[in-house]
């Protein structure tokens, strides 16, 4: 969802439509999964969401710092989009690593 401003500013209607459809599909899937989860599984969600938010903020700071130091002069929407993508990857890698 945080990639939407990037494509909105670029005027890329095709990607906006695809992202919109993706948001709807993921929302429906999440609602279905939530209903199938047990109470114990739902109890673990706040901790996982907190971890995700920390990863997103750290990655956003890293990408913003990278853009600042490299002099790329990227617009805020690109920095936000790239930071969130890096944060999501970081979250997944750390969660998988923790399970090992």
N, C-alpha and C positions, 0 to 999 in steps of 0.2 A: 504494500500500500504506500510505502514511503518513496517508491519510484514514480508514483503518479505525478508529483509536481515537476519532476524532470522531463517527462514526456509531454506534460501540459505546456511547459514553457517552450519546448522544441516544436510543438504543434504536430506531433506524431500521432495522428488519430488511430492508425492501425494498432500501435502498441497500447494506446489508451484503452481501446475496445478489448484487446486481449487481456490486459491487466484487470479490467473491470469484470470480465467473465471469470477470470481466475479468482478474484476476490470472492465472488458469489459462490463458486464451486468449493473453495476452501472453507468458507463460512458454513455451508451446508454440511460438509464433511466433519468439521469440528463440532457442530451441534449434535450430529449423530454419534460421534465418538464419545462426547461428554455424557450422553444418555446411557451409553453402554458401560461406562466406567463404574467401578465399585466406589464405595465411600472412602476406602483406604487410598485408592489411586487418586481420587479427587483431592484428598488431603495433602498429597505430595505436589500438587500443581503450584501453590503459591511459592514454594522454594524454587521450583524450576523456572517460574516466570521471573522471580527476582534475579536468578542467575542469568537469564536471557537479557534482562534490562541492563545488568552490569556489563555484560559482554558488548551490548549495543553501544553503550556510552563510551566504553574504553576504545572500541573500534572507531567510533565517530571522532574521538579525540585524536587517535592515531592518523586517520585519513585527513582530518583538518590540519594537523601539524605537517603532514607530508605535503599537502597542497601549499601550505604557507612557506615551507622551507624550499620546495622545488621551484617556487615562483610560477606554478602552473596557472594561477589565477582562475581556478575553476569556480563556476557559479555555485551558490549555496545548494541548489537542488541536486547537482551532480555529487557534491561532497556528502550530502545527506544520503543519497542513494548508495554510493560506494561504501560509506561507513556502515550502513545498515546491512549491506550484503556481507561485508567482512565480519561484522558482529555475529551474524547468523551462522556463518561458517565456523567462527571461533567457538560459539556456544555448542554446536554439534560436535566438533572435534574434542572439546574438553569433556563433554558428557560421555562420549564414547570411550575416551581415554580413562575416565574415572571408573567405568564399568570393568575395564581389564584389571 
